[in-house]
Amino acid sequence: MITAALIGAGHRGMHAYGTYALKRPHEIRFVAVADPNEERRRAFAKQHGIPESAQFESEEELFAQPRLSDSLLICHQDAQHYAAAMKAMELGYHILLEKPMSPDPLEALQMAEQAERLGCLLAVCHVCRYDHYYSTVKQLLDDGAIGRLMTIQWNENVGFWHQAHSFVRGNWRNSAETSPMILAKSCHDMDLLQWLAGGRCVKVSSFGSLSYFNEANAPEGSTARCTDGCKVEHECPYSALKWYYNEKSGWPQNVVTLEPKLELRMKALLEGPYGRCVYRCDNDVVDHQVVNLLFDNEITAAFTMTAFTQETSRTFKLMGTRGEIRGHHKRGEIEVIHFSGKRELIYPEVVEGGHGGADTLIMQNFVQLVRKNEPASVKTSAMESASSHMIAFAAEHSRVTGETVTMSDFVAEIRGRR
C-alpha cells in the first residue's frame, strides 16, 4: 500500500481520487489534506480518517512538514499548480497533477523540465489516454485498421448545461482567473489529437468567440439572479432553481453545496456564483471555437468545441487510406468502416468511475508506478503533456491575434521569456 496527501479537496479530489482510495484501501491511503475551505477539508479528512494534525489550510503549511507520504495529488485551481508541483518535486513526492498544468506556458515547460531533471514521477491527469475506449481507438490506428491515418474531424460537445455550470457561472468562467477555454476544457482534446496523430504539431490556426452568454442576449424580464423574481425563469433552460434547488447529492449540485439541504442550496443561490443569470456573469471564455492542426507526418485535424449541444460527449471521424473510424464516446461505440465494404461495431470495456472509468484507471496506474518507482513508464508524463498544452496555448494565441502559428517559433519565443 502507498500513502498519499491531497491538495485541493474539491470535486475531483474528493470524488474521483478519494473514492478510489476508499474502495481500495489495500492500495492507497490518504494521510494528509490541505484546503482553505474548511467544509471540504474536514469532509475529506473524515472520509479518510485523517487526524487534525495532518489537516492544513494551505499547501504552505503542508510543505512546512517533513515529507508526509509517498505521493501527492495536486487538485486545486490551475494558477496554483506550478508553485505546488515545483516544491513537491524538491521534497521528493511522486505527483499526480490535475490538468491543466498551468495557465502560463512557460510554467508548464519548466515543470516538465524539472521532472526530467530530477527523475520525478509527475503524471498529468489527461485521463482520456487511460480510458479503454480511446485506448481501443489508438490500437486500431496502430494496427493499421484504416491504413495510414490522414485526416481527423473531432468534436468536443460541451453541452449547454455544462457550459453554463462550469464556464459561465463556475470556476473556469474567466480566463484571467483560471485558463482560456481551449486549455481548461479542451487540453484533453489537444492531448488526444497529438496522441492519435502520432506526430508533433507544426502549425495551428483558430477562430472562436463568446457570442451568446453575455448581457446582449439576456431575455426581457430577466434579472441578475434567478431568485430575483425573474419573469422568464420557468422557461429558461439555464434556470439555477431548476438545476440546483434540489436535494441531489451528485455533480454538479454538490459543487454548489456539499450537503444536499434545500436551505443551504437556497442560501448559495442567493449569495454565491451559481445563482446568477447566465447572461449577467463575469465570464469571458469562448462558447464556441474551431482549431485547425497540421502535424509533422502530414496528418491534418479539424477540432470544434461548442457549448450548443444537448449531449455532453466527444464525437469524431478518423479518415485513413483504407477506411474510416467513427466514434461516439457517450454511446461507447466505435464503428470501423473499411473501403472493402466491411463494417465493424466495437464496444470497449467500461470501467466504473468518472470519465468513462478513466479516473479509476489513472489512479490504478499511478499507484502501480509509485509502488514500483517507475516514473519513466507514465503514459501522461509532464513533458508529453506540456507538448500538447503548447498546442492549446498556440490555438488561443491564433484565436486572439488572427495569426497562423508555427509551433517551433511559438515554443522558442516562450522559452525566451526566462
C-alpha positions as CSV (number, residue, x, y, z in Angstrom):
1,M,0.0,0.0,0.0
2,I,1.2,3.5,-0.7
3,T,0.3,6.7,1.2
4,A,-0.9,10.0,-0.3
5,A,-1.5,13.6,0.6
6,L,-4.0,15.8,-1.2
7,I,-4.0,19.5,-2.0
8,G,-7.5,20.7,-3.1
9,A,-10.4,18.6,-1.7
10,G,-12.8,19.9,-4.3
11,H,-15.0,17.8,-6.6
12,R,-12.2,15.9,-8.4
13,G,-10.0,15.4,-5.3
14,M,-12.8,14.2,-3.1
15,H,-15.0,12.2,-5.5
16,A,-12.7,10.9,-8.2
17,Y,-9.5,10.2,-6.4
18,G,-10.8,10.0,-2.8
19,T,-13.4,7.4,-3.8
20,Y,-10.7,5.2,-5.4
21,A,-8.8,5.1,-2.1
22,L,-12.0,4.3,-0.1
23,K,-12.8,1.4,-2.4
24,R,-9.2,0.1,-2.4
25,P,-7.7,0.7,1.0
26,H,-5.1,-2.0,0.4
27,E,-3.7,0.0,-2.5
28,I,-3.6,3.6,-1.3
29,R,-4.4,5.6,1.9
30,F,-4.7,9.3,2.3
31,V,-2.9,10.6,5.3
32,A,-3.0,14.4,4.9
33,V,-5.1,17.1,3.2
34,A,-4.7,20.8,2.5
35,D,-7.6,23.0,1.5
36,P,-8.6,26.5,2.6
37,N,-12.3,25.6,2.5
38,E,-12.9,24.2,6.0
39,E,-16.1,22.3,5.0
40,R,-14.3,20.4,2.2
41,R,-11.2,19.8,4.2
42,R,-13.0,18.4,7.2
43,A,-15.3,16.3,5.0
44,F,-12.3,14.7,3.2
45,A,-10.4,14.2,6.4
46,K,-13.5,12.5,8.0
47,Q,-13.9,10.2,5.0
48,H,-10.3,9.1,5.2
49,G,-9.6,9.1,8.9
50,I,-7.0,11.9,8.7
51,P,-6.1,13.3,12.1
52,E,-6.4,17.0,12.9
53,S,-2.6,17.3,13.0
54,A,-2.5,16.4,9.2
55,Q,-5.2,18.8,8.1
56,F,-3.9,22.1,6.7
57,E,-5.5,25.3,5.5
58,S,-2.8,25.8,2.8
59,E,-0.2,24.0,0.8
60,E,2.5,26.1,2.5
61,E,1.5,24.5,5.9
62,L,1.7,21.1,4.4
63,F,5.1,21.7,2.8
64,A,6.5,23.1,6.1
65,Q,6.2,19.5,7.4
66,P,8.7,16.7,6.7
67,R,7.5,14.7,3.7
68,L,4.2,13.2,4.9
69,S,3.6,10.5,2.3
70,D,4.8,8.6,-0.8
71,S,2.7,10.7,-3.2
72,L,0.9,14.0,-3.5
73,L,-2.2,14.7,-5.5
74,I,-2.5,18.4,-6.6
75,C,-6.1,19.2,-7.4
76,H,-6.6,22.9,-6.6
77,Q,-7.0,25.8,-9.1
78,D,-4.9,26.0,-12.3
79,A,-2.8,29.0,-11.3
80,Q,-1.7,27.4,-8.1
81,H,-0.3,24.2,-9.7
82,Y,3.1,25.5,-10.6
83,A,4.3,26.5,-7.1
84,A,2.9,23.4,-5.5
85,A,4.4,21.0,-8.1
86,M,7.8,22.6,-8.1
87,K,8.0,22.5,-4.3
88,A,6.7,18.9,-4.2
89,M,9.3,17.7,-6.6
90,E,12.0,19.3,-4.5
91,L,10.7,17.4,-1.5
92,G,10.7,14.1,-3.3
93,Y,6.9,13.4,-3.7
94,H,5.5,11.3,-6.5
95,I,2.9,13.6,-8.0
96,L,-0.4,13.3,-9.8
97,L,-1.2,16.8,-11.1
98,E,-4.7,17.9,-12.3
99,K,-4.9,19.4,-15.7
100,P,-4.2,22.0,-17.0
101,M,-0.6,22.0,-15.7
102,S,-0.7,25.8,-15.6
103,P,-2.3,28.8,-17.4
104,D,1.2,30.0,-18.1
105,P,3.0,28.2,-20.9
106,L,6.5,28.8,-19.6
107,E,5.5,27.3,-16.2
108,A,4.2,24.2,-17.9
109,L,7.5,23.8,-19.7
110,Q,9.5,24.5,-16.5
111,M,7.5,21.8,-14.6
112,A,8.2,19.3,-17.3
113,E,11.9,20.1,-17.4
114,Q,12.2,19.9,-13.6
115,A,10.5,16.5,-13.6
116,E,13.0,15.2,-16.2
117,R,16.0,16.8,-14.5
118,L,15.1,15.3,-11.1
119,G,13.7,12.0,-12.5
120,C,10.4,12.6,-10.7
121,L,7.1,10.9,-11.4
122,L,4.9,13.8,-12.4
123,A,1.8,12.3,-14.0
124,V,-0.7,14.8,-15.5
125,C,-4.4,14.0,-15.4
126,H,-5.0,13.7,-19.1
127,V,-7.3,10.8,-18.1
128,C,-8.7,10.1,-21.6
129,R,-5.5,8.3,-22.5
130,Y,-6.3,5.7,-19.8
131,D,-9.9,5.2,-21.0
132,H,-10.4,1.8,-22.6
133,Y,-12.5,3.5,-25.3
134,Y,-9.7,5.8,-26.6
135,S,-7.0,3.1,-26.0
136,T,-9.0,0.9,-28.4
137,V,-9.1,3.7,-31.0
138,K,-5.3,4.1,-30.6
139,Q,-4.7,0.4,-31.0
140,L,-6.9,0.3,-34.2
141,L,-4.8,3.0,-35.7
142,D,-1.5,1.4,-34.7
143,D,-2.7,-1.9,-36.1
144,G,-3.4,-0.2,-39.5
145,A,-7.1,-0.9,-39.4
146,I,-7.8,2.0,-41.7
147,G,-4.4,2.1,-43.4
148,R,-2.5,5.3,-43.0
149,L,-4.3,8.0,-41.0
150,M,-4.7,11.2,-43.0
151,T,-7.4,13.4,-41.5
152,I,-9.2,13.8,-38.2
153,Q,-12.5,15.5,-37.5
154,W,-13.1,15.9,-33.8
155,N,-15.9,17.5,-31.8
156,E,-16.0,18.4,-28.1
157,N,-19.7,18.7,-27.5
158,V,-19.6,20.6,-24.2
159,G,-23.4,20.6,-23.6
160,F,-25.5,23.7,-22.9
161,W,-25.8,23.0,-19.2
162,H,-22.2,22.1,-18.7
163,Q,-21.1,25.3,-20.3
164,A,-23.4,27.3,-18.0
165,H,-22.3,25.4,-14.9
166,S,-18.5,25.4,-15.3
167,F,-17.7,28.0,-17.8
168,V,-20.3,30.8,-17.3
169,R,-21.1,30.6,-13.6
170,G,-18.4,28.3,-12.4
171,N,-14.7,28.2,-11.6
172,W,-13.4,28.2,-15.2
173,R,-15.6,31.1,-16.5
174,N,-12.9,33.8,-16.6
175,S,-9.6,33.3,-18.4
176,A,-7.7,35.9,-16.2
177,E,-8.6,33.9,-13.1
178,T,-8.1,30.4,-14.5
179,S,-7.4,29.5,-18.1
180,P,-8.9,30.1,-21.6
181,M,-11.5,27.6,-22.6
182,I,-9.2,25.7,-25.1
183,L,-6.9,24.9,-22.2
184,A,-9.4,24.5,-19.3
185,K,-11.8,22.2,-21.2
186,S,-10.1,21.1,-24.4
187,C,-6.5,20.4,-23.3
188,H,-7.8,16.8,-23.1
189,D,-8.7,17.0,-26.8
190,M,-5.3,18.6,-27.9
191,D,-3.6,15.7,-26.0
192,L,-5.8,13.1,-27.6
193,L,-5.2,14.6,-31.1
194,Q,-1.4,14.6,-30.6
195,W,-1.5,11.0,-29.3
196,L,-3.7,9.6,-32.1
197,A,-1.9,11.5,-34.8
198,G,1.4,10.0,-33.6
199,G,3.3,13.1,-34.6
200,R,4.2,16.6,-33.4
201,C,2.0,19.6,-34.3
202,V,3.8,22.1,-36.6
203,K,1.1,24.7,-37.4
204,V,-2.1,25.9,-35.7
205,S,-4.9,28.3,-36.6
206,S,-8.0,29.0,-34.6
207,F,-11.2,31.1,-34.5
208,G,-13.9,31.5,-31.8
209,S,-15.7,33.9,-29.6
210,L,-18.0,34.4,-26.7
211,S,-21.2,35.1,-28.7
212,Y,-24.2,34.1,-26.6
213,F,-23.6,34.1,-22.8
214,N,-23.5,37.8,-22.4
215,E,-25.9,40.6,-21.4
216,A,-26.8,41.5,-25.0
217,N,-28.7,38.2,-25.2
218,A,-30.5,38.5,-21.8
219,P,-34.2,37.9,-22.3
220,E,-36.6,40.8,-21.5
221,G,-37.8,40.4,-17.9
222,S,-34.7,38.5,-16.7
223,T,-32.9,39.6,-13.6
224,A,-29.4,39.5,-12.1
225,R,-30.2,36.3,-10.2
226,C,-32.7,33.5,-10.9
227,T,-34.0,34.1,-7.4
228,D,-34.8,37.8,-8.0
229,G,-38.3,37.3,-9.4
230,C,-37.1,36.6,-13.0
231,K,-40.1,36.6,-15.3
232,V,-38.6,34.0,-17.7
233,E,-37.1,31.7,-15.1
234,H,-39.7,29.0,-15.6
235,E,-39.0,28.6,-19.3
236,C,-35.2,29.2,-19.1
237,P,-33.1,26.0,-19.7
238,Y,-30.3,27.6,-17.6
239,S,-32.5,28.3,-14.5
240,A,-30.4,27.9,-11.4
241,L,-33.5,26.9,-9.5
242,K,-34.2,24.0,-11.9
243,W,-30.6,22.8,-11.8
244,Y,-29.6,23.3,-8.2
245,Y,-32.5,23.8,-5.9
246,N,-33.0,20.2,-5.0
247,E,-31.6,17.5,-2.7
248,K,-29.4,15.7,-5.3
249,S,-26.0,14.9,-3.8
250,G,-24.1,14.2,-7.1
251,W,-22.3,16.5,-9.5
252,P,-23.0,19.3,-10.4
253,Q,-25.2,20.0,-7.5
254,N,-22.6,19.1,-4.9
255,V,-20.4,21.9,-6.3
256,V,-23.0,24.4,-5.1
257,T,-23.2,22.9,-1.6
258,L,-21.7,19.6,-0.3
259,E,-24.7,18.9,1.8
260,P,-27.9,18.4,-0.2
261,K,-30.1,20.5,2.0
262,L,-32.6,22.9,0.5
263,E,-31.9,25.7,2.9
264,L,-28.2,25.5,2.1
265,R,-28.9,25.4,-1.6
266,M,-31.1,28.4,-1.5
267,K,-28.6,30.4,0.5
268,A,-25.9,29.5,-2.1
269,L,-28.2,30.6,-4.9
270,L,-29.0,33.9,-3.2
271,E,-25.4,34.7,-2.4
272,G,-23.0,32.6,-4.5
273,P,-22.0,32.4,-8.2
274,Y,-24.3,29.6,-9.2
275,G,-27.5,31.6,-8.7
276,R,-26.5,34.2,-11.2
277,C,-28.2,34.8,-14.6
278,V,-26.1,33.2,-17.2
279,Y,-26.4,36.3,-19.3
280,R,-25.1,38.5,-16.5
281,C,-21.9,36.9,-15.2
282,D,-18.3,37.9,-15.3
283,N,-17.4,35.1,-17.8
284,D,-15.1,35.8,-20.7
285,V,-14.2,32.4,-22.1
286,V,-15.4,31.5,-25.5
287,D,-18.6,29.5,-26.1
288,H,-17.5,28.1,-29.5
289,Q,-14.2,27.7,-31.1
290,V,-12.6,25.8,-34.0
291,V,-8.9,24.8,-34.3
292,N,-7.0,23.5,-37.4
293,L,-3.8,21.5,-36.8
294,L,-1.0,20.3,-39.1
295,F,1.3,17.5,-37.9
296,D,4.8,16.7,-39.0
297,N,3.6,13.4,-40.5
298,E,1.2,15.4,-42.8
299,I,-1.9,14.4,-40.8
300,T,-4.4,17.3,-40.5
301,A,-7.0,17.7,-37.8
302,A,-10.1,19.9,-37.5
303,F,-11.4,20.4,-34.0
304,T,-14.6,22.0,-32.9
305,M,-15.6,23.0,-29.3
306,T,-19.1,24.1,-28.8
307,A,-21.5,24.8,-25.9
308,F,-24.5,24.5,-28.1
309,T,-25.3,20.8,-27.9
310,Q,-27.8,18.7,-25.9
311,E,-25.3,15.9,-25.3
312,T,-22.0,16.2,-23.4
313,S,-19.8,13.9,-25.4
314,R,-16.9,13.7,-27.8
315,T,-17.6,12.6,-31.4
316,F,-15.1,12.1,-34.2
317,K,-14.2,10.7,-37.5
318,L,-10.7,9.4,-38.4
319,M,-10.1,9.0,-42.1
320,G,-7.4,6.8,-43.5
321,T,-6.2,5.4,-46.8
322,R,-8.2,2.2,-46.3
323,G,-11.2,3.2,-44.3
324,E,-12.7,5.3,-41.5
325,I,-13.2,5.1,-37.8
326,R,-16.3,6.9,-36.4
327,G,-16.8,7.3,-32.7
328,H,-19.4,8.5,-30.2
329,H,-17.9,8.3,-26.7
330,K,-21.1,8.7,-24.7
331,R,-22.6,5.7,-26.5
332,G,-19.3,3.8,-26.1
333,E,-19.4,3.0,-29.7
334,I,-16.6,2.7,-32.3
335,E,-17.5,2.0,-35.9
336,V,-14.8,0.8,-38.3
337,I,-15.8,1.2,-42.0
338,H,-13.4,-0.5,-44.5
339,F,-13.3,0.6,-48.1
340,S,-13.9,-3.0,-49.0
341,G,-17.4,-2.6,-47.7
342,K,-16.9,-4.4,-44.4
343,R,-18.2,-2.7,-41.2
344,E,-17.4,-3.4,-37.6
345,L,-19.0,-2.1,-34.4
346,I,-16.8,-2.2,-31.3
347,Y,-17.9,-1.5,-27.7
348,P,-14.8,-1.4,-25.5
349,E,-14.9,-2.4,-21.8
350,V,-16.4,0.2,-19.5
351,V,-14.9,0.6,-16.0
352,E,-16.7,2.1,-13.1
353,G,-15.7,5.7,-12.4
354,G,-15.8,9.2,-13.9
355,H,-14.7,10.0,-17.5
356,G,-15.7,6.5,-18.7
357,G,-13.7,4.8,-16.0
358,A,-10.6,6.8,-16.8
359,D,-10.5,8.3,-13.3
360,T,-10.2,4.8,-11.9
361,L,-7.7,3.6,-14.4
362,I,-5.3,6.6,-14.0
363,M,-5.3,6.1,-10.2
364,Q,-4.7,2.4,-10.7
365,N,-1.7,3.2,-13.0
366,F,-0.4,5.9,-10.7
367,V,-0.4,3.6,-7.6
368,Q,1.5,0.9,-9.6
369,L,4.1,3.4,-10.8
370,V,4.6,4.8,-7.3
371,R,4.9,1.3,-5.8
372,K,7.4,0.2,-8.4
373,N,9.1,3.6,-8.6
374,E,8.9,3.7,-12.4
375,P,8.5,7.4,-13.4
376,A,9.6,6.8,-17.0
377,S,6.6,4.5,-17.6
378,V,3.9,7.1,-17.1
379,K,1.5,7.5,-20.1
380,T,0.9,11.2,-19.5
381,S,4.3,12.5,-18.5
382,A,4.9,16.1,-17.8
383,M,6.9,16.6,-21.0
384,E,4.3,14.8,-23.2
385,S,1.5,16.8,-21.5
386,A,3.4,20.1,-21.8
387,S,3.8,19.4,-25.5
388,S,0.0,19.1,-26.0
389,H,-0.5,22.1,-23.7
390,M,1.6,24.2,-26.2
391,I,-0.9,23.3,-28.9
392,A,-3.7,24.8,-26.7
393,F,-1.7,27.9,-26.0
394,A,-0.9,28.3,-29.7
395,A,-4.6,27.9,-30.6
396,E,-5.5,30.7,-28.1
397,H,-2.8,32.9,-29.5
398,S,-4.1,32.3,-33.0
399,R,-7.7,33.0,-32.0
400,V,-6.8,36.3,-30.3
401,T,-4.4,37.6,-33.0
402,G,-5.8,36.0,-36.2
403,E,-2.3,34.6,-37.0
404,T,-1.4,31.1,-38.1
405,V,1.1,29.9,-35.5
406,T,4.3,28.0,-36.4
407,M,4.8,25.8,-33.3
408,S,8.6,25.8,-33.3
409,D,8.7,29.6,-33.3
410,F,6.0,29.8,-30.7
411,V,7.7,27.5,-28.2
412,A,11.1,29.2,-28.8
413,E,9.5,32.5,-28.0
414,I,8.1,31.1,-24.8
415,R,11.4,29.6,-23.7
416,G,13.0,33.1,-24.4
417,R,10.9,34.6,-21.6
418,R,13.0,33.1,-18.9
